[in-house]
Amino acid sequence: MRYPNRRTLAMIALGLALPTLPGAAQDADVLLDPPAIENNDLTFRATGMDPAAPRRLTLWRSEGSMFRRLASARSDSRGSFDFGEQPILPSEGSFHVTREGRRPDGSRPTRILLPVPSPVILSSGVDPNEIEIAPALFAGEIQVRDAANGQLLLRHAIDATATGRWTLDFEQAGISSRSGVVSIDHLLPDGRRSRSILWRLADP
């Protein structure tokens, strides 16, 4: 058996003793906590964990292909950081955290999934079997279900080019005789759903 010489052994020992390169630690993932957003929230608290703490960090928000600097903070010895309350925008993109002095490269984003506002019943007139509905967002569809068993009764695709108001005649749609109470909600293409609005129909 052939043994390595002393020079080779010394180089191996030196390699084992080398610390982790500073650049590798500085580029470690910085993670934002998943925010819990409620329907009426206008802000969220941007907190998270930094595996290379302590150090100065910067919070960014993507706006199209650009990044906007929002805040800076220092992670503590345990790795925790807190950028404070940050505004929620209807056109929210994604958030990124980097070490101070470095711009984000678009990787490892944290996306804020905003709650879907419920559609609004603008007027019902005298007849509860006819209502006017206005969606808060011009995407996806309005769904009407039997509130008792969840059966889908009607789907209405939202036209972004229209006025946004939709008159629903339950009797004409053949719904009034099938259910006493219906639920009305808004479903987006990405699967997010609003809270349901319950509506009692006129007795047949």
N, C-alpha and C positions, 0 to 999 in steps of 0.2 A: 504493500500500500504506500502511496506517495503522499507525504505531508506537505502543506504549504510552508514556505519559508517565513522567516521572522518579519520581513517587510510586508508580506501579504497579510499576515495575522494582525500587524499593527494597523494596516489600512482598514481591515474589517472592524477592529475595535473602535477606530476613530469614527467610522460610519455609524456604528451603533450608538455612539455617544453624542452624535450631532443632534441638536434640538430641532423641533419643527420649524420650518422656515417661517419668518414673520408674515410674509405675504400670504401664505396658505391660511394662517389663522385669521388674518384681516379680511380674507375673502369668504369666510365661513357664512353660511346662510343665516340671515337675520329674519326672524319669524314674527309676523303680526298675529295677535290673537284673533280668532274669528269673531267679528262683532255681532252682538245680539241686537238686531234692529226691530223696533216695534213700529206699528203703522203711523204713529204721530211723531216719531223721532225726527228731529231736524239735524242732529249731530250724533257722532259716535266717538267713543274714547279709544284712541289709538295706542294700545299697549302691546307688549310682546316680550320675546326672549332673544338675547344676543349671546351666542356661544363663545364669542371672543371678547367679552366684557372684561374690564370697563373700557369704554371708548366713546367718542362723540359720534352721533348718528344723525342722519338727515331723512326726513319723510318727504316723499314725492307723490304726486298724482299725475297719471297719464291723461293727456288731453289730445286725442287723435294720435299723431306720431310724435308729439312733444311731451316733455315732462315739466311740471310746475313744482317748484320747491315750496313746501308748506310750513315745515317747522324743523327745529333741531332739538336734540336732547342727548343726555349722557346715560348710557347703561351703567347700572351699579355693579358692585362686585359679585352679586348673585346672578347677574345677567338680565335683570328686569329693566325695562325702559317704559317711559310714558310721555307721549307727545301731547297729551291733553285732549280736549274735545275738538273734533274736526267736523266741518260742515258736510252735510249730505246734499248732493246736487242731483236733480232728476236725470241729468246726462252723465252720471258718474261713470268713470272708466275703471281704473284699477290703481292700487296704492303700492308703492315700493319703498323699501328702507335700505339705505346704503351707509357705509362708513363715511365720515365727514371728508369732503374733498373729492368724492367720487360720484359721478352721475350714474343713474340706473341704465342697464342695458336691455331692459324689457323682460328679463327672465324672473322667475319666482314672484309673480304678482299676487297681491291679495285683492280679490274682487269683492265689492260690497253689493250684495243682492238686496235691493230695496223691496219692501213690501208692496204688493199691488193694491192701490186704493180701490175700494168698492165702488161700483157704479152708483150714480145718484138718481133717485126718482124725483123728477122735477115737478110733475103734476099728475094728478089722477082724475081730476074732474069729479063728476057725480058717480060715474060707473067705475067700480074697482076692477072691472074686467078690461079696462083700457088705461094704460099708463105711458108716460113719456120718460125715457131713460137716457142719461148722459154718461158715457164712460169717462173716466179720468185720464186714461191713456188711449192713444189712437193706434192700437195694435192688438192682435189676437181676436178674441170673440167673447160675446156675452152668452152665458149658458143659463137655461132655465130648467130646474129639476123639481120633481115631486119631493117636497120636504119630508114626507113620511118615509119614503123608501129609497130616495136618491136617484130614481129613474130619470134619465135625461129626456126632457120633453121638447126642447127647442134649442137650436144653436143659431146665433146671429153674428156673422163676420163683421168686424168693424171696418168701415171705409174711412181711411185717413183723409180723403179728399172731401168728404161730406161735412155737414155742419156739426156732426158729433151727437146729435139727438136722434132718438129712435122711438117711434110710437109703437107700442106692443098691444095689439088687440087679442087678448087671450081667447075670446070666443071665436074670432075669425081663425085663429091658429089651431083651434080644436083642443085647447087645453082646459078651458073653464069647466067642462063636464068631467074631467078626469082627476082633478086634485083640488082639495080645499085650500091648501097652503103650498106655495111654491117658494123655492130658494133661487135667488138671482145672483150670479157672481161673474167675475171677469177672469178669463184664462189667457195668459200670454203665450207666445210661441215657445218660450223656453220652459214651459211647464209650471211657472208660478201662478198661483191662484189667489184671488182676493178673498176677504171674508164675505160670507154670504149675507144677502139681504132677504129677509122673509117677507112675503106678501100674501095676504089672505084674499082669496077670490070671493066674488059674490055667490051666495047660495044658489044652486041650480033651480 
